[in-house]
Amino acid sequence: MGWLTILPPIIAIAVVLWRKEVIIALLLALLSAEILLQMHAGFTIEGIGLGFIQSLERIASTLTSIDNSRILTFCLLIGALIAFIRYSGGVSAMVKFIIDKKISKSGRSAGIITSLIGVVIFIETNLSILTSGIFARGLFDKFSMSRTRLAYIIDSTSAPISILILFNGWGAFIYGLLKTYDIKDPMLLLMGTIPFNFYAIVTLIIVAYTVWTGRVFGPLKKMEQKSDQETAQNDFQEEIIKPTKAYFMTLPLITMIIGVFAFMFWTGGGELSKGSGSKSVLYATATACIVGYMIMLLSKRFNHQQLINISFKGMNELLPIVIILLLSMTLGTSLKLLGTGVFVAGIASDNLPLVLIIPMLFVTSGLMAFSTGTSWGTFGIMIPIGVPLFQQLGLPPELVISAVMGGGVFGDHCSPISDTTVVSSMAAGCSLIDHVKTQLPYSLMGGAIAFGFYLIASFIMI
């Protein structure tokens, strides 16, 4: 079909740029791909109808894959787990403990503790942002540091940590996308992206330098001179959860982390590297949910029905992400049958030097995430394009996937319509425009450095 094979991703990109609706974009892209698959002989009304029916069948076939079902179930359970640790009062108790012990005695220590909270709560970015932001506002005010500095630190710590540690919804989402393709060991490939995720690594280094030295530049430096009244205009209003015990948060999280490694070892027959990633994350998260449920029930502050309602509320909050993942998996299958990746790989090999393909993947992913405000949506569209590139052109798989992942986070950091950008400004208690304006120079600097690293790595590895 030639150029027609790239029509579905073009439709997806156009819709997300126009309407900022990732789910609609993926649905239309899937429909167009299935219509094209039905219309080898030419354009017919019957082909359009069959394409619509086949789109539904393709979604159903995606759900029949046991690995896909495990990943989707895991994402729902993550929502329940997050709700348990939030409503239990465990997060509030941990914050209170840090304050009562007077661990923070200077601006530097306040920044370090804030960053560490973002590192520890790697399971979910918005939970990390809300916890560290709300906890640290008083500390930053005490040491005369602007709320925009706080917003920058929490925003630039959460996503990079989540995409480097990967034992969370981010890892499950990308693993689910990779699992769609004929890849020998998707989990091993995913773990191999960690040292090549240059944007995330560089961003964390910049945050660490800023926290340790206290030095800031650009618009953020000007914001440091503003009064507390000017920088704390939009306090984030959140339901106040009374502190209980810190172990309500720490015990389920520790259970999940240890559980992932334990189940990897078990499913691998005693060899960690041979374990099943989809099984391990599902079993570990389910175990953590049981632990969270039991300690809340035994506290006698919640009854069974209340805990069920809390769990479903948490699942409901992640339902859009589950739908995006399902549609992305399905679209990947359709594009593979259509031959989109093979065609794009052919164009790339004929028109772009191989050493420029990976750096341009990083830039393209960044532009898409900036325009749409979603890194996950970017992964859903770009990974189905990136995987065939390394399969057809022999590019380093880890470098290709890490460029897509890093580009998605880069664009998300720059975007004023990103959910993490909005939540960071609210959690820190500063205006959204101030946060975007002050963080942008840091994100662009990190993106430029990462682009250079991808260029160097391409010259060395290709």
C-alpha positions in Angstrom: 0.0 0.0 0.0 3.0 2.3 0.2 2.3 5.7 1.7 -1.2 4.7 2.8 0.4 2.5 5.5 1.4 5.6 7.4 -2.1 7.1 7.3 -3.2 5.7 10.7 -0.4 7.2 12.7 -0.8 10.5 10.8 -4.5 10.5 11.8 -3.5 9.7 15.4 -1.0 12.6 15.5 -3.3 15.0 13.8 -6.2 14.3 16.1 -4.1 14.6 19.3 -2.7 17.9 18.0 -6.1 19.2 17.1 -8.3 17.9 19.9 -5.8 16.8 22.6 -7.8 13.6 22.8 -5.5 10.5 22.9 -8.3 7.9 23.2 -10.3 9.3 20.2 -7.0 9.5 18.2 -6.1 5.9 18.9 -9.7 4.8 18.0 -9.7 6.6 14.7 -6.2 5.4 13.9 -7.2 1.8 14.6 -10.4 2.2 12.5 -8.4 3.6 9.6 -5.8 0.8 9.8 -8.5 -1.9 9.8 -10.3 -0.2 6.8 -7.0 -0.2 4.9 -6.5 -3.9 5.7 -10.0 -4.6 4.3 -9.5 -2.6 1.1 -6.6 -4.2 -0.8 -8.8 -4.4 -3.9 -10.0 -0.8 -3.7 -12.3 1.6 -1.9 -15.7 0.1 -1.1 -18.5 0.9 1.3 -18.4 -2.8 2.4 -14.7 -2.4 3.2 -15.5 0.5 5.6 -18.2 -1.6 7.3 -15.9 -4.6 7.6 -13.1 -2.3 8.9 -15.4 -1.1 11.7 -16.4 -4.7 12.7 -12.8 -5.9 12.5 -11.7 -3.0 14.8 -14.0 -4.4 17.5 -12.7 -7.9 16.8 -9.1 -6.7 17.0 -9.7 -5.1 20.4 -11.4 -8.4 21.6 -8.4 -10.4 20.3 -6.1 -8.2 22.3 -8.0 -9.0 25.4 -7.8 -12.7 24.8 -4.0 -12.6 25.1 -3.2 -13.7 28.7 -0.1 -11.5 28.9 -2.1 -8.4 27.8 -4.9 -9.3 30.3 -2.3 -9.5 33.1 -0.9 -6.0 32.3 -4.3 -4.4 32.1 -5.3 -6.0 35.4 -2.1 -4.8 36.9 -2.9 -1.2 35.9 -6.3 -1.5 37.6 -4.8 -2.9 40.8 -2.2 -0.1 40.9 -5.2 2.3 41.1 -6.6 0.3 44.1 -3.2 0.2 45.8 -2.7 4.0 45.4 -6.2 4.6 46.9 -5.5 2.3 49.8 -2.2 4.1 50.8 -3.8 7.5 50.3 -7.0 7.0 52.3 -5.4 5.0 55.0 -3.6 8.2 56.2 -0.2 6.5 55.7 1.1 9.2 53.4 0.1 12.0 55.8 1.7 10.0 58.7 5.0 9.8 56.9 5.0 13.5 56.2 4.2 14.2 59.9 7.0 11.9 61.0 9.6 13.8 59.0 8.4 17.2 60.3 8.2 16.1 63.9 11.7 14.7 63.9 13.0 18.0 62.5 15.0 16.2 59.9 15.0 19.4 57.7 17.1 22.2 59.1 18.1 24.2 56.0 17.0 24.9 52.4 19.4 22.3 51.2 18.0 19.6 53.5 14.4 20.7 52.6 15.2 20.2 48.9 16.9 16.8 49.5 14.0 15.5 51.5 11.5 16.7 48.9 13.5 14.9 46.2 13.9 11.8 48.2 10.1 11.6 48.7 9.8 11.7 44.9 12.3 8.9 44.6 10.7 6.7 47.3 7.1 7.1 45.9 8.1 6.0 42.4 4.9 3.9 42.0 2.9 6.7 40.6 3.9 10.2 39.4 0.9 12.2 40.6 1.0 10.6 44.0 4.7 11.4 44.2 4.0 15.0 43.2 1.1 15.5 45.6 2.9 14.0 48.5 6.2 15.8 48.2 4.6 19.1 47.1 2.1 19.4 49.9 4.6 18.2 52.4 7.3 20.6 51.4 5.4 23.9 50.9 5.8 24.9 54.5 9.5 24.0 54.5 10.2 26.0 51.3 8.4 29.0 52.8 10.4 28.7 56.0 13.7 28.9 54.1 12.5 31.6 51.7 12.6 29.4 48.6 9.9 30.1 46.0 7.0 27.8 45.3 8.0 27.7 41.7 11.4 26.1 42.7 9.4 23.5 44.6 7.2 22.9 41.6 10.3 22.4 39.4 11.9 19.9 41.8 8.8 17.7 42.3 7.9 17.8 38.6 11.4 17.0 37.4 11.9 14.2 40.0 8.7 12.2 39.6 8.5 11.1 35.9 12.3 10.6 35.5 12.4 8.4 38.6 9.3 6.5 37.5 10.7 5.8 34.0 14.0 4.7 35.4 12.8 2.3 38.1 10.0 0.9 36.0 8.4 -1.3 38.7 5.2 0.7 38.3 2.5 1.6 35.9 5.0 3.2 33.5 7.0 0.0 33.2 3.8 -2.1 32.8 2.5 0.2 30.1 5.6 0.1 28.0 6.1 -3.6 28.6 2.6 -4.2 27.4 3.4 -2.3 24.2 6.6 -4.2 23.6 4.9 -7.5 24.3 2.7 -7.0 21.2 5.8 -7.5 19.0 8.0 -10.5 18.2 10.7 -9.6 20.7 12.6 -12.4 22.4 12.6 -10.9 25.9 10.5 -7.6 26.3 11.3 -7.3 30.0 15.1 -7.6 29.3 14.8 -5.0 26.6 12.8 -2.7 28.9 15.4 -3.0 31.7 18.2 -2.4 29.1 16.8 1.1 28.4 17.7 2.4 31.8 21.3 3.4 31.2 20.3 4.9 27.8 17.4 7.0 29.1 19.6 10.1 28.9 16.9 12.7 29.4 15.7 11.2 32.7 19.3 10.8 34.0 20.4 14.3 33.0 17.3 15.8 34.5 17.8 14.2 37.8 21.5 15.3 37.8 20.3 18.9 37.2 17.8 18.7 40.0 20.4 17.3 42.3 22.8 20.1 41.4 20.1 22.7 42.0 19.1 21.2 45.4 22.7 20.8 46.6 24.1 24.2 45.5 20.9 26.2 45.8 21.7 28.0 42.5 19.0 28.7 40.0 18.9 30.6 36.7 16.6 32.2 34.3 13.0 33.1 35.2 13.2 30.9 38.3 15.9 33.1 39.7 13.6 36.1 39.4 10.8 34.2 41.1 13.1 33.7 44.1 12.9 37.4 44.7 9.1 37.5 45.0 7.4 37.4 48.3 5.6 34.4 49.8 2.3 36.2 49.1 3.1 36.5 45.4 4.4 33.0 45.0 1.7 31.1 46.9 -1.4 32.5 45.3 -3.0 29.2 44.2 -2.8 26.8 47.1 -3.8 23.3 46.1 -7.0 22.3 47.9 -7.0 18.6 48.6 -9.1 16.4 50.9 -7.2 16.4 54.2 -6.5 12.8 55.4 -5.8 12.5 59.1 -2.3 11.0 59.8 -2.4 7.5 61.1 0.6 5.2 60.9 3.4 5.5 58.4 3.4 1.7 57.8 0.1 2.0 56.1 2.1 3.4 53.2 5.5 1.8 53.6 4.4 -1.8 54.2 2.3 -2.2 51.0 5.0 -0.5 48.9 7.8 -2.6 50.3 5.6 -5.7 49.8 5.2 -4.8 46.1 8.9 -4.1 45.5 10.1 -7.2 47.2 7.3 -9.2 45.6 8.3 -8.2 42.1 11.8 -9.6 42.6 10.6 -12.7 44.5 8.0 -13.6 41.8 10.6 -13.0 39.0 12.8 -15.4 40.8 10.0 -17.9 41.3 8.6 -17.7 37.7 12.1 -18.0 36.3 12.7 -21.3 38.1 15.4 -19.8 40.3 16.8 -17.5 37.7 15.8 -13.8 38.0 16.5 -13.0 34.3 14.2 -15.8 33.1 11.2 -14.7 35.2 7.9 -13.6 33.7 7.6 -9.8 34.0 3.8 -9.8 33.4 3.2 -12.4 36.0 5.5 -10.9 38.6 4.2 -7.4 38.5 0.6 -8.7 38.7 1.2 -11.1 41.6 3.3 -8.5 43.5 0.7 -5.8 43.1 -2.1 -8.1 44.1 -0.2 -9.1 47.2 0.5 -5.5 48.1 -3.3 -4.7 47.7 -4.1 -7.6 50.0 -1.6 -6.2 52.6 -3.0 -2.7 52.3 -6.6 -4.0 52.6 -5.8 -6.2 55.6 -3.9 -3.5 57.6 -6.7 -1.0 57.0 -9.4 -3.6 58.0 -7.5 -4.6 61.1 -7.2 -1.0 62.1 -11.0 -1.0 62.6 -11.2 2.5 61.0 -12.6 1.0 57.8 -15.1 -1.8 57.2 -15.1 -4.2 54.2 -17.6 -2.2 52.1 -15.7 1.0 52.6 -12.4 -0.6 51.5 -14.2 -2.1 48.4 -15.5 1.4 47.5 -12.0 2.9 48.0 -10.4 0.3 45.7 -13.0 0.8 43.0 -12.5 4.6 43.2 -8.8 4.1 42.7 -9.3 1.8 39.8 -11.7 4.3 38.2 -9.1 7.0 38.3 -6.7 4.8 36.2 -9.4 3.6 33.8 -8.5 6.1 31.1 -4.9 4.9 31.2 -6.1 1.3 30.9 -8.1 2.2 27.8 -5.2 4.0 26.2 -3.0 0.9 26.9 -5.6 -1.4 25.4 -6.0 0.7 22.3 -2.3 1.2 21.9 -1.7 -2.6 22.0 -4.5 -3.1 19.5 -3.2 -0.4 17.1 0.3 -1.9 17.3 -1.1 -5.2 16.1 -3.0 -3.5 13.2 0.0 -1.5 12.1 2.2 -4.6 12.2 -0.2 -6.4 9.8 -0.5 -3.3 7.6 3.3 -3.0 7.3 3.6 0.5 8.6 6.8 0.0 10.5 8.5 -1.8 7.6 7.5 1.1 5.2 8.7 3.8 7.7 12.0 1.9 8.2 12.5 1.8 4.5 11.9 5.6 4.2 14.3 6.2 7.1 17.0 4.0 5.7 16.7 5.7 2.3 16.5 9.3 3.4 18.1 9.6 6.9 21.6 8.5 7.9 21.3 5.7 10.5 23.1 7.8 13.1 20.3 10.4 12.9 17.3 8.2 13.2 17.5 7.7 17.0 18.2 11.4 17.9 15.2 12.3 15.6 13.0 9.8 17.4 13.8 11.6 20.6 12.9 15.0 19.1 9.7 13.7 17.5 8.5 12.0 20.7 9.3 15.2 22.6 7.3 17.4 20.1 4.3 15.0 20.2 4.3 14.9 24.0 4.6 18.7 24.2 1.6 19.1 21.9 -0.6 16.5 23.5 0.4 16.9 27.1 0.7 13.1 27.6 3.9 11.0 27.6 1.9 7.7 27.8 -0.1 8.7 24.7 3.2 9.4 23.0 4.5 6.0 23.9 1.4 4.4 22.5 1.9 6.1 19.1 5.7 6.1 18.8 6.6 2.7 20.1 4.7 0.9 17.3 6.8 3.0 14.9 10.1 2.6 16.8 10.0 -1.2 17.2 10.0 -2.0 13.5 12.9 0.4 13.0 15.3 -1.6 15.1 13.8 -4.9 13.7 14.3 -3.8 10.1 17.4 -1.6 10.3 19.4 -3.4 13.0 19.5 -0.4 15.3 20.2 -1.0 19.0 16.8 -1.8 20.5 17.5 -0.3 23.9 18.6 2.9 22.3 15.5 3.2 20.1 13.0 2.5 22.9 14.9 4.8 25.4 14.8 7.6 22.9 11.0 7.3 22.6 10.6 7.1 26.4 13.0 10.0 27.1 11.4 12.1 24.4 8.0 11.5 25.9 9.1 12.7 29.3 11.0 15.7 27.8 7.9 16.9 25.9 5.7 16.3 28.9 7.9 18.5 31.1 7.7 21.3 28.6 4.0 21.1 28.0 1.6 23.5 29.8 -1.3 21.0 29.2 0.5 18.0 30.8 -1.3 16.6 33.8 1.9 16.4 35.8 2.7 20.0 35.0 -0.7 21.1 36.2 -0.6 18.9 39.3 2.9 20.1 40.2 1.9 23.8 40.1 -1.2 23.0 42.3 0.7 20.9 44.7 3.4 23.5 45.1 0.9 26.3 45.4 2.1 28.4 42.5 0.5 29.5 39.2 0.6 27.1 36.2 2.1 29.8 34.0 4.9 30.6 36.5 5.7 26.9 36.7 5.9 26.4 33.0 7.9 29.5 32.4 10.5 28.7 35.1 10.8 25.0 34.3 11.1 25.3 30.5 14.8 26.5 30.5 15.8 23.5 32.6 13.8 21.1 30.5 15.2 22.5 27.2 18.8 22.3 28.6 18.2 18.6 29.6 16.7 17.9 26.2 19.6 19.4 24.3 22.1 17.4 26.4 20.1 14.2 25.9 20.0 14.8 22.1 23.8 15.1 22.1 24.1 11.9 24.0 21.8 10.0 21.6 23.9 11.4 18.7 27.1 10.2 20.3 25.7 6.9 21.3 24.4 6.4 17.7 27.9 7.0 16.3 29.4 4.5 18.7 26.8 1.8 18.6 25.6 1.8 15.0 
